[in-house]
Amino acid sequence: MLTVSKISKGFGQKTLFTDISLRLLRGERLGLVGPNGAGKTTLFSIILGDAEADSGLIELERDIKIGFLPQESAPTGNESVAELATSISPEITSLYKTLREHLDPNDEARIDALERFVELDGYNLEAKAKRILAGLAFRPEDYELPAHTLSGGWIMRAHLARLLVMEPDLLMLDEPTNHLDLETLGWFQNQLKR
């Protein structure tokens, strides 16, 4: 699924890492551990194609679905917490936007968006997202809150929920437990074992 071959990266005089190689097959789990500044986030950026290595090669399986949770709070728009957790593709995100903007039940754009939402199994996605949000300590009354009104830690939880709903082939989490209490951490660890 992922092969990293002899990747090296430095910034100026500082070498972050040299000749890193690994192979990750479907179903395998790998923890990347190191002190702050060791280059873990940079390696993620290289794998994602957001940064270039000084040398080496990254190979990803064709059509692989990657989920990434950055260390810093990811941005939100006008979506609700439940919409954010369910927005697993650009199309779903666009459908939610259309439904928010076209409230008249007779509006053709709303009707078309609802039909497509049903075709994409959107209601089951919403139910799954709400179960996952509950596991991450969201209350039912939180689901319809505008995501941008949450604190950074709760926004990270909502993005984490989105990734768990997405079920990507490759899940890359950069310090995902920073904002989790012990009970939620236990729930999250059980989800990753599935």
Order of alpha helices (4+ residues) and beta strands (2+ residues): beta-beta-alpha-beta-beta-alpha-alpha-alpha-alpha-alpha-beta-alpha
